[in-house]
Amino acid sequence: MFVSMMQLPSQLIFSFLLIALSFNCLGKAQEEFIYFEKEIRPILKEACFHCHGEDNVKKGDLDLRLVRLMIEGGKSGSSLHPEKPDQSLLWKNISTDRMPKGENKLSTEQKEKILKWIEQGSKTVRPEPANVEEARYTQEELSHWAFQPIKRTNPPTEENNPIDSFIIAKLQSHGLNI
């Protein structure tokens, strides 16, 4: 039996509206947030750290290795104002290609990511360390395969060449036989 909205008690209508709004808010809350350690730091590390943080080089007294250091800023003042890209020197210099200096500028995609990160409040995954040297490598960087201990493994089968054993095993795992 179909009941019109006019026949429902106002409390029930309010409940339906509240549920609908909460689903809408959940969708926005689940928006893909950009985090410094995962997406922004790698960009800055490649393009900016050599002048602003690595090996104790801090041109303009600006260190970009931590968000709090960007907020503290350097000689020109704070370089980062979370949620306010128009007030952030970091964004102004990157968006106008003033920085990084030289021929290797950030791509449009990298700039858009930095802009969105600032607009979202310049979030970090975890609290930043008190000592910037403890941030030399993030947990995300240390989880890369190159930082993992080497594991001794035995070839899957006896072949003339151990590499062939691994290749044959992988082919077989996909249903292919030689």
N, C-alpha and C positions, 0 to 999 in steps of 0.2 A: 504494500500500500504506500503510495507516494504522499508525503506530507509537505505542504507548501511552507515556505519560510515564515509566512504570517501566522501559521498555526503553532509554530514552535515557541516555547517559552523564551523570553529574552535572555535568561541565564544560559540556556542551551545554545542560542545563537552566538552569544558572547564567547562561549567555550569553543565553538567551531572556528570563530574568527581568531581566537587566541592560538589555536592549533595551527591554523593556516599561516599566521604570522610567524610562529615559531619555526615552521618548516622553511619559510622564506629566510629567516634570520640564520638558521642552520646552514643553508646553502651559502650565505655570505660568510659565515664563520668558517666554513670549510674551504674558502677561497685559498688558492695556493699562495701561502706566504713565502716570501723570499728571505732567507737567513744569511747573515754575514758569512759565517764559517763555510757554508755549503756552496754558495753561488757568487758572493761579492768578493770575498777575500781572494779566491783564485784569480779573479780579474785584476784586482789591485796588486796582488803579488807579482803577477807577470808584467804589468805595465808601469807600476808606480813605486814598489818597495825599494828599488835600487836607488831612488832619490829620496824616498820618504820612509826610512825605517831599517833597511838592511845594513848590516855592518856599521851601525851607529851613524849612518848618513841621514841627516834630517834637514833637507833644504828648507829654508824658511821656518826652521824649528818645528816642522810638521811631521808627525809620525802617523802613518795610516794603518799600522798593524792591528790596532784595536779600535773599536767603535768609540770607547770613552776617550781615547787619545785624539780622535778626529773631532769630537765635541769640544775637548779642551782647546784644540787648535794650535796654531803657531804664531808667527809674527803678525800675520794678517787677521788673527782672531779665530774664532771657531770655524772649522771647515764643514761641519755637519750640524744641521738642525732637523732632527727627526720630524717627519710629516710636513716639512716645509722646504721643498727643493728650491724654491725661488729665493730662499734666504741662505742656502747652503753653498759655500764657496766651492766645495767639492763638485757639486752638480754644475755650477756656473762654469767652472774651468773645464770640466769634461765635455759638457754639451756644446761649448764653443770651440772645441779642439785646441784650446790654449794649453791643456794638459792631456795626456803626457806630452812632453816636449819631443821634438824629433818627428820622423816620418811615420812611425808606427802609432797610429791613433786607434782609439777604441772603435769597435764596429757598432753599427746602429743597434744591433741586438744587445750588445753589452751595455750600451748607454741606456736603453729602455729598461733593462734589468736593474741597473743602479737607480734610475729614476723611480721605478716601482718600489724598490726596497726603501728608499727614503720616504716616499709617500706612505708606505705601510708602517712607518715608525722606526726604521733601521733596527730591525729585530736581530737578536743573537740567539743561538740555540741554547746556550748555557751562560751563566755568569762568567765574566771575563776575569782572568787571573790578575792579581795585584801587580805581579812582576811581568813586564812585557816579554822578558826572555823565556818565560814559561809558555808563551804563545808562539814560539818559533815554528812549531808544527801543531796543527789542530788534530783532534781525534779523527776527523774525517780524512786528513792527509795521512795519518799514521795507519789507518785501516787499508790503505792502498796495498795491492799485492806486493809491491817492491819492498815494503817495510816488514813483510811477514817473514818469519824464520823459514829457512830452507828445510824441506821435509824430504827425507830419503824415501824413495819408492822403488818397488821392484817391477820390472817389466811384466805385463799381463800374461805373456806366453813366451815360450822359448823360440826365438827366431834367430837368424844369423845376425841381425842388427837390432838392438833393443828399441830403436826408434820405430822400426817396422812393427814391432809388437804393439806399441801404443796406437799407431795408425790403424792397424787391423782391428784392435779392440774397439776403437771409436767407430769404425765402419760397421762392425758387427752390432754395436749398440743401436745403430740406425737401420738394422735389418739388411745390411749389405754384406755379401760374402765374396771373398776373393778365391 
